[in-house]
Amino acid sequence: MLTVLGKSTSINVRKVLWTCRELGLAFDNPQWGAGHRSTDDPEFLSLNPVGLVPVLIDGDFVLSESNTIVRYLANAYGADSALLPLAPRERALVEKWMDWQATELNGAWRYAFTSLVRNDPSKQDRALLNESISTWLKMMRILDAQLERTSAFVAGARLTAADIVIGVSVQRWYSTPFARPELPSVRRYFERLGERAGFQEFVGNGVP
Ligand SMILES: N[C@@H](CCC(=O)N[C@@H](CS)C(=O)NCC(=O)O)C(=O)O
């Protein structure tokens, strides 16, 4: 039995929970993080000195960083290289999109989401908000163009780990209240992801 520490509303925890479902893995999910048990607790910091969720415990193995956990689970438990292809070039393309999500895409929406959804009073600067929205849109247009090329998932015809980490970000795109241009390939992609049980349970559950 795996343990995934972290509140199930956290975008980064959701990646891991969805991955567990895709791979048919059983897990406990004690709720740690803001609004739950504090990650400043020495018990938590002994598992992840960075003090962020998620943390995975698999027997005597402890791992943090959500995208790394997703890759670990796919490597360790993904039969027939489900979610993560073995061929170096195919795998590199999946990992490229995972890295793009963790850096370019996540960096783009953070200010806008915190401002408009979390209503954080320290994130209400109009110019910074507009800048965040405009960079976010630029990233989403890159994603739309890629999905138009594949007509299915980010790295090709089948769902991979890249779709899990990008899928949770796409959910933020649709759950943030602001004027969005229609991106047809992203919209179809979001509907396609919505067919997955793991997405329905942990991501498309109405929690922004
Ligand atoms: N790079 C880390 C980021 C993790 C992160 O930012 N986690 C947030 C929740 S999404 C967190 O732990 N915030 C502190 C808290 O909730 O107490 C990852 O991908 O795992």
The ligand as an ORCA input file, in Angstrom:
! r2SCAN-3c Opt
* xyz 0 1
  N       7.532     21.514     -7.105
  C       6.647     20.949     -6.119
  C       5.640     22.005     -5.717
  C       4.718     21.490     -4.616
  C       3.806     22.591     -4.091
  O       3.907     23.764     -4.461
  N       2.896     22.179     -3.180
  C       1.988     23.126     -2.555
  C       0.541     22.697     -2.780
  S       0.131     22.648     -4.518
  C       2.239     23.129     -1.056
  O       2.709     22.165     -0.484
  N       1.919     24.254     -0.401
  C       2.100     24.397      1.037
  C       0.910     23.934      1.829
  O      -0.154     23.611      1.256
  O       1.057     23.915      3.043
  C       5.952     19.703     -6.692
  O       5.699     19.677     -7.916
  O       5.702     18.750     -5.949
*
